[in-house]
Amino acid sequence: MSSFVVEADGGSRGNPGPAGYGAVVKDSDGQVVAEAAESIGTATNNVAEYRGLIAGLQALVALGAEGAAVTVRMDSKLVIEQMAGRWKVKHEGLRPLALEAAALARRFRVTWTWIPREKNTHADRLANEAMDAAARGEKWQAKTVSATASATTSVTARVESAAASEAGGTGWMPRPALRPTSLILLRHGETPLSVDKRFSGLGDPSLTADGMAQAEAAATRLSRKPYEIEVIVSSPLTRARQTAEAVASRTGLAVSVEEDLRETDFGAWEGHTFAEIQKRWPDDLAAWLADPEVAPPGGESFATTARRVERARARIIEAHQGRTVLVVSHVTPIKLLVRSALEAPPQALYRMHLDLACLSSIDYYADGPAVMRAFNDTAHLQM
């Protein structure tokens, strides 16, 4: 049975930025029997590389080469190691692409091989042509597919303006959702505990009259452009739920509850001021401030909170990819999301300030990096 080599590449200018991919299929004699390249708008390097791999495997299917021995050669260490099963696909935005590539690969006998970029020049050239088109705002694709795996047809190319219809996708697979998943992070309004700057964790106070007014102000702002909230997700605690419901009443959206968005459990410190804690639990407080793995007496550490908040974030993005989601939560979960997006050290938690009813926002692309758009925005409270 014949054997083949697939060489694929992809990239973007900006990560994310104007992106494209290229793929080449060669037969056992080293002759090119298929090519594919496409501009894919705005995407990240890893998304473009996976798209290139998928295009190469799709070309093999078009050649009727199922069951053949195939060597896949790419200069993306990430894609090769993930497809070989040696690395986990940790970013949820890449999982659909990895699953599609894996399903195609199972139709062949694949060997996964990393190569340096200088040995991947053919696919790299195609990918760069596609990126050039993307940078010009053009939809562009080119493909060559052999009818018999011994003689190739001529290359065909199509160029369209950026305003052309996107219905049905382009190339050999549907166009992915290039829009990021946007999380608009809203801290709840004032409660009796926040008036006196007391630790407020799993205790469940309601909003004060001022807190309700803050929630309404946030709701008014979020119901107008440029905000186009499509989903509302809230912590289960009353103060967050009340804030979320204020926005829901203005937007007509329902509120779903995500348990892992609740505030940190401050244990014995609940309801106390910082000064009271410093006086009564000085050693515990010093340890807590020095190490995110340390919990307050009877409470929860920031490290534990971070793990559940990350689970919540992953679930929200998986369920609402490419949409704008309002997340109504508390100081600690919001700070943890910001710290994670910025890849900041744990100590950064102690160097952020979040006002009541403030807005922050983070865009999550199909794979990293996350992009922070706003932090502690309270302009709606000044109106």
C-alpha positions, -999 to +999 in steps of 0.1 A: +000+000+000+012+035-008+027+058+019+024+095+021+040+125+039+019+154+051+037+187+059+016+214+074+021+249+089+000+278+100+005+311+117-008+346+125+007+381+125-001+392+160-012+360+177-041+366+174-039+384+141-043+379+103-039+341+100-036+314+074-024+278+069-007+257+043-005+219+038+014+197+014+009+160+007+037+140-009+037+104-022+064+078-014+086+092-042+085+127-027+062+141-054+036+166-044+002+152-049-019+178-030-016+213-016-040+234+004-038+269+017-063+294+031-066+327+048-088+323+079-092+359+091-082+366+127-069+336+146-039+325+167-008+305+157-020+273+172-055+275+157-039+281+122-015+252+127-043+228+136-062+241+106-032+233+084-030+197+098-067+191+093-065+204+057-036+180+049-055+150+063-086+161+045-066+161+012-055+125+019-092+116+023-099+133-011-071+112-026-087+080-014-057+071+007-075+058+038-056+031+055-022+043+041+009+048+062+013+086+067+041+106+083+029+140+095+057+165+097+052+199+114+074+225+131+047+230+157+060+210+188+026+217+205+005+201+177+028+171+172+031+163+209-007+167+215-016+146+185+009+119+195-008+118+230+023+129+249+009+163+258-027+171+270-048+195+251-053+219+280-068+249+262-105+243+256-105+264+224-081+239+208-100+207+218-126+208+189-098+211+164-077+184+181-107+161+181-114+167+145-077+161+135-076+129+157-107+116+140-092+121+106-059+106+117-076+074+128-084+068+091-047+063+084-016+048+101+000+080+113+035+087+126+039+121+142+072+139+136+085+173+146+108+190+122+126+224+124+110+253+104+138+252+078+127+217+068+091+228+064+096+255+038+069+244+013+040+245+038+055+276+054+054+294+021+018+285+015+009+296+050+026+329+045+008+335+012-025+329+031-014+352+059-006+379+034-041+376+020-056+377+055-036+409+063-051+425+032-086+416+044-091+390+017-106+356+018-082+334-002-077+298-008-057+276-031-057+239-035-042+212-057-056+177-054-044+148-075-069+126-092-048+095-089-019+103-065+004+102-095-006+133-115-018+166-100-044+190-114-035+226-117-036+249-087-069+268-084-072+300-063-101+322-052-099+357-038-128+376-024-132+409-006-135+409+032-172+419+028-180+387+009-205+363+024-191+339+050-220+314+047-209+278+046-173+284+054-144+280+030-119+254+021-124+218+032-139+225+066-163+250+081-149+283+092-143+283+129-158+309+152-131+336+151-148+358+176-134+356+211-155+345+241-158+378+261-164+377+298-177+409+313-169+407+350-192+426+374-187+428+411-219+429+432-231+460+448-229+472+484-239+451+514-239+459+551-206+441+555-189+460+527-200+494+543-177+486+572-151+468+551-157+435+568-146+401+553-176+388+534-172+353+521-200+326+523-221+347+546-251+357+526-261+394+532-284+411+508-276+444+490-283+477+508-304+504+491-272+519+478-261+485+466-294+481+446-288+515+431-253+505+421-267+473+405-293+493+386-266+517+374-245+488+361-276+473+345-284+505+327-249+507+313-248+470+303-281+472+284-267+498+260-241+497+232-213+488+230-223+460+254-242+432+238-246+408+266-259+374+254-256+353+286-257+361+323-240+338+348-239+345+385-225+333+418-251+316+439-248+341+468-276+366+473-257+398+467-244+386+433-278+371+424-295+405+431-270+423+410-274+399+382-312+401+383-310+438+379-291+434+346-315+405+336-345+428+340-330+453+316-318+429+290-346+402+291-320+375+297-322+347+322-297+343+350-279+309+353-260+301+385-224+288+386-216+275+421-179+278+417-181+316+412-189+320+449-166+341+471-138+325+491-148+310+524-131+331+550-140+308+579-135+323+613-127+357+598-162+361+583-177+395+594-145+408+609-125+438+598-088+435+588-078+453+620-098+429+641-083+399+624-048+413+628-053+417+665-070+383+671-052+361+646-018+378+639+001+347+630-026+332+609-030+365+590+007+368+583+008+332+570-023+339+548-008+370+533+025+352+526+012+320+509-019+315+487-020+279+499-027+289+535-064+292+545-080+313+572-090+292+603-118+270+592-118+285+557-106+282+522-072+292+507-069+314+476-052+284+458-083+263+464-106+291+453-084+295+421-089+259+412-127+260+413-129+294+396-108+280+368-132+251+365-161+276+363-143+297+336-136+266+315-172+255+318-185+289+308-162+293+278-170+257+266-207+263+268-207+298+253-179+300+228-177+332+208-204+349+229-204+378+253-211+365+289-218+387+319-202+370+350-215+385+383-192+375+412-170+388+440-137+403+447-116+371+449-130+352+419-127+383+397-091+390+408-082+354+402-096+355+367-076+387+360-044+372+375-048+341+354-054+361+322-023+382+328-003+352+339+007+373+369+022+358+401-001+350+431+012+381+449-007+402+423-039+394+442-028+417+470-020+445+445-054+449+429-083+469+440-119+463+429-147+488+438-183+477+444-203+472+412-172+477+390-167+462+356-137+444+342-135+424+309-114+397+294-115+383+259-106+346+255-095+336+219-096+300+206-062+295+221-041+319+242-034+346+250-063+360+269-066+397+263-077+420+291-099+449+279-109+467+311-103+467+349-122+482+378-143+505+355-169+524+376-179+552+351-216+541+354-215+550+391-204+586+384-235+594+363 
